[in-house]
Amino acid sequence: MQQTAVAVTIRVGLKGAFDVDLPLDVPMLNERLYEIGLWLIDRHIPHQARILWEPDHRRIRVSFPDADDAQAFRMRFRSPLH
């Protein structure tokens, strides 16, 4: 059985051209991030994720280099594509 490795870092590479914003529900943040992470890992989708804590616009922003990956993510998690 092959193990999947995930690296969490404060170093951020190049941002993808396609952003998907999800509303940030603070009480459910850990569960939501876990669900998103599993979905992305299962599909081997390159991405960059950030949590934005702006007072009026708290959100999780995930960017993708590929439009099809961004669209699949948007459809799965029901968020507008930016």
Contacts in CASP RR format, 6 or more apart in sequence:
PFRMAT RR
TARGET T0000
AUTHOR 0000-0000-0000
METHOD contacts of the structure
MODEL  1
MQQTAVAVTIRVGLKGAFDVDLPLDVPMLNERLYEIGLWLIDRHIPHQAR
ILWEPDHRRIRVSFPDADDAQAFRMRFRSPLH
4 41 0 8 1.000
6 37 0 8 1.000
6 41 0 8 1.000
12 48 0 8 1.000
12 50 0 8 1.000
13 48 0 8 1.000
14 48 0 8 1.000
15 48 0 8 1.000
15 63 0 8 1.000
16 48 0 8 1.000
16 63 0 8 1.000
16 64 0 8 1.000
16 65 0 8 1.000
17 63 0 8 1.000
17 64 0 8 1.000
17 65 0 8 1.000
17 67 0 8 1.000
18 63 0 8 1.000
18 64 0 8 1.000
18 65 0 8 1.000
18 66 0 8 1.000
18 67 0 8 1.000
18 69 0 8 1.000
18 70 0 8 1.000
18 81 0 8 1.000
18 82 0 8 1.000
19 61 0 8 1.000
19 62 0 8 1.000
19 63 0 8 1.000
19 70 0 8 1.000
19 81 0 8 1.000
19 82 0 8 1.000
20 61 0 8 1.000
20 62 0 8 1.000
20 63 0 8 1.000
20 64 0 8 1.000
20 70 0 8 1.000
20 73 0 8 1.000
20 74 0 8 1.000
20 77 0 8 1.000
20 79 0 8 1.000
20 80 0 8 1.000
20 81 0 8 1.000
20 82 0 8 1.000
21 59 0 8 1.000
21 60 0 8 1.000
21 61 0 8 1.000
21 79 0 8 1.000
21 80 0 8 1.000
21 82 0 8 1.000
22 32 0 8 1.000
22 36 0 8 1.000
22 59 0 8 1.000
22 60 0 8 1.000
22 61 0 8 1.000
22 62 0 8 1.000
22 77 0 8 1.000
22 79 0 8 1.000
23 58 0 8 1.000
23 59 0 8 1.000
23 79 0 8 1.000
24 51 0 8 1.000
24 52 0 8 1.000
24 53 0 8 1.000
24 58 0 8 1.000
24 59 0 8 1.000
24 60 0 8 1.000
25 32 0 8 1.000
26 58 0 8 1.000
29 51 0 8 1.000
32 60 0 8 1.000
33 49 0 8 1.000
33 60 0 8 1.000
36 49 0 8 1.000
36 60 0 8 1.000
36 62 0 8 1.000
36 77 0 8 1.000
39 73 0 8 1.000
39 76 0 8 1.000
39 77 0 8 1.000
40 47 0 8 1.000
40 62 0 8 1.000
40 73 0 8 1.000
43 69 0 8 1.000
43 72 0 8 1.000
45 64 0 8 1.000
45 66 0 8 1.000
45 69 0 8 1.000
45 72 0 8 1.000
45 73 0 8 1.000
46 64 0 8 1.000
46 65 0 8 1.000
46 66 0 8 1.000
46 69 0 8 1.000
47 62 0 8 1.000
47 63 0 8 1.000
47 64 0 8 1.000
47 69 0 8 1.000
47 73 0 8 1.000
48 62 0 8 1.000
48 63 0 8 1.000
49 60 0 8 1.000
49 61 0 8 1.000
49 62 0 8 1.000
49 63 0 8 1.000
50 60 0 8 1.000
50 61 0 8 1.000
50 62 0 8 1.000
51 59 0 8 1.000
51 60 0 8 1.000
51 61 0 8 1.000
52 58 0 8 1.000
52 59 0 8 1.000
52 60 0 8 1.000
52 61 0 8 1.000
62 73 0 8 1.000
63 70 0 8 1.000
64 70 0 8 1.000
64 73 0 8 1.000
70 81 0 8 1.000
71 81 0 8 1.000
73 79 0 8 1.000
74 80 0 8 1.000
74 81 0 8 1.000
END
